[in-house]
């Protein structure tokens, strides 16, 4: 019995060396909810209240209220609804944010031109797919 407790304490010490607590979320923080199951997409939500030390009630953009563990919530960069409302009051824009003109660096311009000229496409993940050289004579519909 003493061996088991000693091994447990040793394993706990090893785990605690690198384990970190997740930051607490505040009401009205914007989060993404991790999906359950394969192939589902993350959902945007807003924290409504903290229920326990690691449990939060969140409301999705569709209006559904869910209770989720903190490890299944990722805080978004646009931190809170209040910040977005302040931004919309100052700029006169909607909840989507500020419409700023996009500026590109010369290297970004070159990349875009190369992609257009060499029949490359960019997937939603950001990966660039190139048409194989042996298919250069064929037209794609």
C-alpha positions as CSV (number, residue, x, y, z in Angstrom):
1,X,0.0,0.0,0.0
2,X,2.8,2.4,0.8
3,X,4.4,1.7,-2.6
4,X,1.2,2.7,-4.4
5,X,0.9,6.0,-2.5
6,X,4.6,6.8,-3.1
7,X,4.2,6.1,-6.8
8,X,1.1,8.3,-7.0
9,X,2.9,11.2,-5.2
10,X,5.9,10.8,-7.6
11,X,3.6,10.8,-10.6
12,X,1.8,13.9,-9.3
13,X,5.1,15.7,-8.9
14,X,6.1,14.9,-12.4
15,X,2.7,16.0,-13.8
16,X,2.8,19.3,-11.7
17,X,6.1,20.3,-13.2
18,X,4.6,21.2,-16.6
19,X,0.9,21.5,-15.8
20,X,-0.6,25.0,-16.1
21,X,-4.0,26.3,-15.1
22,X,-6.1,27.9,-17.7
23,X,-7.0,31.6,-17.3
24,X,-10.4,32.3,-15.9
25,X,-13.0,33.7,-18.3
26,X,-15.1,36.7,-17.5
27,X,-18.8,37.2,-18.3
28,X,-19.2,38.5,-21.9
29,X,-15.9,37.1,-23.1
30,X,-16.0,35.8,-26.6
31,X,-15.0,32.1,-26.9
32,X,-14.9,29.3,-29.4
33,X,-16.5,26.0,-28.3
34,X,-14.7,22.8,-29.1
35,X,-17.0,20.5,-31.0
36,X,-17.9,17.0,-29.9
37,X,-17.3,14.4,-32.6
38,X,-15.3,14.2,-35.8
39,X,-15.7,16.7,-38.6
40,X,-17.8,19.2,-36.7
41,X,-16.9,22.9,-36.5
42,X,-16.0,25.1,-33.6
43,X,-18.8,27.5,-32.6
44,X,-18.6,31.1,-31.5
45,X,-20.2,31.8,-28.1
46,X,-20.2,34.4,-25.3
47,X,-19.6,33.5,-21.7
48,X,-22.7,34.4,-19.6
49,X,-21.5,33.2,-16.1
50,X,-19.1,31.0,-14.3
51,X,-20.8,28.0,-12.7
52,X,-17.9,26.3,-10.9
53,X,-14.1,26.5,-10.7
54,X,-13.8,25.1,-14.3
55,X,-17.4,25.2,-15.6
56,X,-19.0,28.0,-17.6
57,X,-22.4,28.8,-19.1
58,X,-22.0,30.0,-22.6
59,X,-24.5,31.3,-25.2
60,X,-23.9,30.5,-28.8
61,X,-24.6,32.9,-31.7
62,X,-27.7,30.9,-32.4
63,X,-29.0,31.6,-28.8
64,X,-28.4,28.1,-27.4
65,X,-27.2,28.1,-23.8
66,X,-24.6,25.4,-22.9
67,X,-22.5,24.5,-19.9
68,X,-18.9,23.6,-20.8
69,X,-15.7,22.8,-19.0
70,X,-13.0,25.4,-19.4
71,X,-10.7,23.1,-21.4
72,X,-13.3,23.0,-24.2
73,X,-13.4,26.8,-24.5
74,X,-10.8,28.9,-26.3
75,X,-10.8,32.6,-25.7
76,X,-11.0,34.7,-28.9
77,X,-8.8,37.7,-29.6
78,X,-11.8,40.0,-29.8
79,X,-12.1,39.8,-26.1
80,X,-15.5,40.9,-25.0
81,X,-18.9,42.1,-26.3
82,X,-18.4,45.3,-24.3
83,X,-15.2,46.1,-26.2
84,X,-16.9,45.5,-29.5
85,X,-19.8,47.7,-28.5
86,X,-17.5,50.5,-27.5
87,X,-15.7,50.1,-30.8
88,X,-18.9,50.2,-32.8
89,X,-20.0,53.4,-30.9
90,X,-16.7,55.1,-31.6
91,X,-16.5,54.1,-35.3
92,X,-20.2,54.0,-36.2
93,X,-19.6,50.5,-37.6
94,X,-21.6,47.4,-36.7
95,X,-20.5,44.5,-34.5
96,X,-18.2,43.3,-37.4
97,X,-15.5,45.9,-36.5
98,X,-13.7,48.6,-38.3
99,X,-13.5,48.6,-42.1
100,X,-9.8,49.5,-42.7
101,X,-8.2,49.5,-46.1
102,X,-5.9,46.5,-46.6
103,X,-2.3,47.3,-47.2
104,X,0.0,44.8,-48.7
105,X,3.8,44.6,-48.6
106,X,5.7,44.1,-51.9
107,X,6.4,40.4,-50.9
108,X,2.7,39.8,-50.4
109,X,2.0,41.3,-53.8
110,X,4.6,39.1,-55.5
111,X,3.2,36.0,-53.8
112,X,-0.3,36.8,-55.0
113,X,0.9,37.4,-58.6
114,X,2.8,34.1,-58.6
115,X,-0.3,32.2,-57.4
116,X,-2.5,33.7,-60.1
117,X,0.0,33.0,-62.9
118,X,0.9,29.4,-61.9
119,X,-2.7,28.1,-61.4
120,X,-2.4,27.7,-57.7
121,X,-5.4,27.6,-55.3
122,X,-5.4,28.3,-51.6
123,X,-7.6,26.1,-49.4
124,X,-9.5,27.5,-46.4
125,X,-6.8,26.0,-44.2
126,X,-4.2,28.2,-45.9
127,X,-2.5,25.4,-47.7
128,X,-1.6,26.2,-51.3
129,X,-2.3,23.5,-53.9
130,X,-0.4,23.5,-57.2
131,X,-1.4,21.9,-60.4
132,X,1.2,19.2,-61.4
133,X,3.5,20.2,-64.2
134,X,2.4,17.2,-66.4
135,X,-1.1,18.6,-66.4
136,X,0.0,22.0,-67.7
137,X,-1.4,21.3,-71.2
138,X,-4.9,20.5,-69.9
139,X,-7.6,23.0,-69.2
140,X,-9.5,22.7,-65.9
141,X,-13.2,23.4,-66.0
